[in-house]
Amino acid sequence: MPRPINERRLGAAIQPRVMKPAGVPARELEEVLLGFDEAEALRLADLEGLYQEAAARSMGVSRQTFGRIIETARHKIADALLNGKALRIDGGEITIGKQGDSIMKIAVPSRNGLVDEHFGHCKEFLIFKVEGDKLMAEPPMPSTEGCGCKSGIAADLAHAGISHLVAGNMGEGAVRVLTSHGIKVIRGASGNAAEAAKAFFNGTLADSGVGCAGHGEEAGHECNH
């Protein structure tokens, strides 16, 4: 007996729709059905640029299951486009994600209790978990040697359930890698690391949008801060 399919989580509702080649009545076309879960997988992987492991967490499925979903979805898209078929987006075992479904965990690159200005050289990451209206400290995560964007630290943080990283300076390369692992980056923090996490939690700290001064890609060096 086949195992039941678990509901796949969508970040937001997707409206049913049909897309077809111009000038041909839909009734004359063979139809390809793309499920809402397959459309969500395409959104996460191909539009948001998430790595498959991060996308799988977002949908509440295993990495292997996500791989099968995205492979099937891409095959259906190619079939519809290249063979002139109508593409219908509808159906699937899905649930719509609600605010609060995911646990927020904040990491702050730190040295001696202060926000380390250089993400790639911090001593440790202070970890804070949101529980209701409280911010709870968890055991810190030691930094790997040379923990910039070219190291495995982004994957390590993602595996630890980190959803947000509050930092001082950080180059665009590191931001892209962390974002691809499903971690939202907030730059511009300084001073006490715990207070910086609290400021973000309270909504008084937003991403400055400013990369690492003097070390941008435009200067021929991709900063791994």
N, C-alpha and C positions, 0 to 999 in steps of 0.2 A: 504494500500500500504506500503510495507516494506521500512524502512529508508535506503538511500544509505550508503554504507560502505565508510568511510573516508579513504584516503590513509594512510597507516602506514609507519612511517619513519624508514629507515635502516641506520645504521652508515656507511656501505660500501656495495658495490654490492656483492651478493652471486651468485656463479656460479651454473647453473642448473646441476644436477647430478642424477645418479641412483645407488643405492646400493642394492645388492641382495645376497641371500645365495649362497655359492660357489658350483659349479658343477651342477647348474640347469639353463637351458636357461631362459632368461627373459621372452620369449614368453609363457612359461609354468606356469608363476607365476602370482598370483593375485597382483595388484599394489596398494600401498597406496600413495596418493599424499599429500606431506607436502608443504604448501605455503611458499614463502620467508618470509612473516611476521611471520609465526609460527617458522621458523628456526631462525629468529632474536630474537624472544622471548626466545627460548632455549639458544641462545648465551648469552643474557644479564643475564638471571636468573641462568642458570646452569653452564656456563663457567666463566662469569664475576662475578657472585655472588651478583648481585644487588638485593636489596629488590624490591618487585613488584612495589611499588610506584615510585621508582627511574627509574626502567625499563620502566614503563608506560610513564614517562616524556620523556625519550629518544626516544620512538617510537611515541610520540605525540598523545597518546590515554589516556582514563580514566583508573583509577586503576581497575575498574570492567571489562572493555573491555580487558585489559591485562590479567586479571585472566582467562577470558574465552579462550583467545588465547593460553596461556601456558597450560591450562588443556587439550584443544583439541590436541595440539602438542604432549604432553607427552602420551596421549592415542594412537595417531597414531604411535609413535615410539614403544611403547609396543606391539601394534598389529603386526607391521612389524617384530620385533625381535622374539617374542614368537610364532607367527603363520607362520613363514617362508615366508613372503611376500616381494616383491620388494618395496623399498622405493624411490620414485621420489621426488626431491626437485625442485619445479618450480611454477611459477604463483603467484597470489595474488595482491591485490590492494596496491601497495607500491610506495614510492618515496625514492630516495637516498639522504641522508642528505649531505649538503654542508657546508664547513667551513664558519662560520658566521651565520648559522641557529640558533644556540643557543646563548643566551646572557651570556657573562662571568661576573660573580659577585664574587668578592674576599672578604673574611672575614679574619680579623686578630685579634686574641685574644690579648687584650690590657689592660694595667693598666696605667693610667696617661699619655696616649699618646705613651707609649712604648710597644714594643712586650712583652707580658707576657711570661716569660720562661716556666710557667706551665699552659698548656692549661686548665687543670681541675679546676683551681682556678682563672681564669681571671675575671676582673671586668665587661668587656663588649667586644663586637666584633665590631671593626670598619669595615664598609662596603663600598666597592668601586665597581662601575659599569663601565664596559668598553663601551664607546660610540665612535665608529670609532677609531680614534687614540688618544682618550682622556680617562683619568681615572677620573671619577667623584665620589666625596664623597657623600654617602647617610647617613641618620640618623643612628647612631650606634644602635646595638641590645644589650640590657642588658643581662648579663649572668644569667643563673639560678643558684641556690645554688647547689654547688657540680656538676659542669657542665662537669664532665668527661664522658668517653665512656659509663658508665652504666646509665647515665641520658638520658633524651629525647632531649638533645641539638642538636644531629646530625639531628634528624627529624625536629627540629625547623629551623635549618639552611637550610636544603633542601627545606622546605616549603617556605622559604624566597627567594628561587632561587639561593642560593649560589652554585657555581660550583667549586671553589677552596678555600682552606684554607691555608694561609701562617702562619706558627707557628715557635716557637722556638724548645723546646723539646716536644716529644710526644711518648708515648709507642705504641707498635704494636697493642695492643687491640683497642685503640682509632682510629688508622689508619684504621684498618679493618672495624670498625663500620661506620666511615665516608665514606670510599670507597664504602661500601654496600649501602649507601644512594646516591651514585653518585657524591660524593664530592672528588676531587683530593687534596691530602695533600702535601704541600711543607714544609719540615722542615729545620731548620738551620738559620732562620731569627733572627735578634737581632736589638736593637736600636729603632729608631723612627718607629712607626707602619705604618704610611703613606708612609714613604720612603721605607719600606720593600715591601709594596704592589706595589709601583712604580717600584722597582727593579725587581720584578717578571714580571710585565707587560712589562717592557723593555727587558726581556730575560736575565738579569744579575744575577738572583737568581734561582737556581735549587734545588731540594730536596737533602738534604745531605745524606738521607738514614740512618741516625743515630737516634736510638731510645733514650729513656730516660735513661741516664747513671745511673747505680746502682739500677734501678727499673724494670728491664726486667722480662719477664715471667720465664726466666731461674733461677732467684733467688727466684721463688715461689710466686712472687707478680706481678699481672698484673697492670702495671701503668696506671692510668686514666688521666695522664697529657694531 
